[in-house]
Every structure is written in structure tokens, then in C-alpha cells.
Amino acid sequence: MTPTQLKVFSTIARLGSSKAAAAEIGVTEASVSGHVGTLRRELGDELFTRAGGGLALTPGGMLLASRAVEMLGLQERTVDE
């Protein structure tokens, strides 16, 4: 998994929408789908499902969302230092 994939996933988890994540990051929805698809295959988890008007994280998705925040924070801190 790459930092870009984690950023995309983390943004989807925070906003509850692939479309909103694509808009915030400034990429296409196809790009977002590609990153998420790669993560799903690599981790063997759907990460989220469609629910009501948005997305619901699977248990694996919830774990990845919390870890992604940590990992991205460490990356940012390392660059800053």
C-alpha cells in the first residue's frame, strides 16, 4: 500500500463518499476507485460497503482508517523534520 492509496482511503472514510474524496483531493473518481480497488485486493477486504446514503466501513476498513491516520501523520512529521 502506498501513501497515496492511504490518503485516498482515509479521505473516503472521513467524508463517507468516493465522489467527495475525489473532489477534495483533486483527482477523478476513476482514480479514487483504482486506488481503493488495489487496497481491497492487497488486504483481502472490501473496506467499506454502500449503506443508506453513503458508505459504511467494514471492521477491516475501520482498522485501516485508524492506522492510515497514524501512518500519514508519521509521514508528514518525517517530511517536516
C-alpha positions, 0 to 999 in steps of 0.5 A: 500500500502506498501513501497515496492509496492511504490518503485516498482511503482515509479521505473516503472514510472521513467524508463517507463518499468516493465522489467527495474524496475525489473532489477534495483531493483533486483527482477523478473518481476513476482514480479514487476507485483504482486506488481503493480497488488495489487496497481491497485486493492487497488486504483481502477486504472490501473496506467499506460497503454502500449503506443508506446514503453513503458508505459504511466501513467494514471492521477491516476498513475501520482498522485501516482508517485508524492506522492510515491516520497514524501512518500519514501523520508519521509521514508528514512529521518525517517530511517536516523534520 
